[in-house]
Amino acid sequence: MDEVLLGKIATIERCLKRIREEYQGHEAELFENYTRQDAIVLNLLRACEASIDLAMYMVRLRCLGLPQSSRDAFRLLQEAGLIGPELARRMQQMVGFRNIAVHDYQALSLPILKAILEQRLGDFVEFTSVLLRQGNPEG
């Protein structure tokens, strides 16, 4: 199995674990506890970055084209049939969240963050699972 693929997936899994540690059982604190918010957002950003890195890596490894943006890497994976259109759309939305969190933290909506925590963390798991099921990306 490809070491880069496994390394990125391990990073995503670590980030998701930290997010769950900070959020589960402390849901009511999300809006008031800025330290907890920061830990959650930081690990969510890391998971997003590792997913983007993984998408870019797979595009390069499979010679799928030259992504013009982070979102475009997920589109290229979808067009190659490596991920489905719905998963591609959801991962592109995570790129949008990442851009807001990195470039304009004041605009970060806590209700949107809460929705991601409660409904969308599985997108990362699905993304990594789909790539793992394909086995060695070189084969």
N, C-alpha and C positions, 0 to 999 in steps of 0.2 A: 504494500500500500504506500502511496506517495506521502513522504514525510511532511511536505508543506501543507498538503490537504489535512493530514491528521493534526498538525500543529495549530492550524487556524481553527479547526473544529474544537480542539481542546481549549483554546482561548475563549471561544464562544460559550462553551459549556461552563467554564470557570466564571465568566461574567454573569451568566444566567443564575448560577448557584448563588453568587454574591447578591444579585438583585433579589432573589427569593429570601435570602437571609435577612436583608434589610426591610423587605416589604411584608412578607407573610407574618401575621401576628401583630403587625404594627400599622395596619392599614389606616387607622384613624389618625396617626401621627403624620401622614404624608404632607398635609397642608401646613403644618406648623413646625415640623422638625427639619430645619434647613440642612443639618449635617446628614440626616438620612436621605433627604432629597438629593443632595450632592452625590452621595455614594451611589444611589440608584441611577441618577443621570449619567455619572461617569462610567459606570459599568454598562449601561445601555449604549452609550457612545462607543465604548470599546467593542461591544458585540456588533454594532453597526459597522464600525471600521474593519473588523475582522471579516465580516460578511462581504463587504465591498472588496477587500483584499482577495478573498477566496474567489469571488466572482471574476475579478480581473485576472487572477492566476489561471482559472479554468478557461477563460476566453483566450488567453495567450497560449496555454498548453494545447488547446484544441484548434488553434489557428482560426478563430471564429470572426476575426476582424479587429478593427481598432476602435475601442469604445471612445466616444466623444465626451462621456461623463460617467460618473458612478452609476447613475440610473441606466445608462445605455448598456453597461456590462450585463445587467440583469435581462435587458431586452435581447441581447445577443445570445445569452444562454437559453432564453425561451425560444427564439427563432431556430436554434440548433436542436431543440427538443430535449434539452437537458433539464429544464424546469418547465412547469406548466404556466399558462398565462396568468392565472389567478395568483400563484405564488410570486411570479415576476412582478405583478402589480403591487402586491403587499410589500415586497422587499424594496421596491422603488419608493413606496410611501415611507418606509423606515429611513431611506436616504433623505427624504424631505424633513422628517423629524430631526435627524442628525444635523442637517444644515441649519435649522432654526436653533437648535440647542448650542451649536458651536458659534454661529455668527451673530445671533441676536437673543441672548439668554433671557432678556426681559420679556420677550414675546412668548416664551415657553408657557404653554397652557397646562396648568396642573390637572384639570379634568382630562385633557388628552393624554397626559402622562399616565394617569390612573387607568384610563381605558387601555393603553398599551400594556400596562402591567397586568391587567386582569384578562385581556382578550388576545393579545398579540405576541406574547413571548414565544408561543408555540410556532410562530412563523420562522424563527431562527432554528428551532429544532427540526421543523419540516425541511428547511433549506439544506441543513447539514445532512439530514437523513437521506434526502434525494441524491445528493452527491456521493455519499458513502455507499448507497445501494448500487451505484454504477461501478463500484470497485475502483481499480487502478485507472486514473484518468488518462493514462497513456495507452491503455488497451482497449 
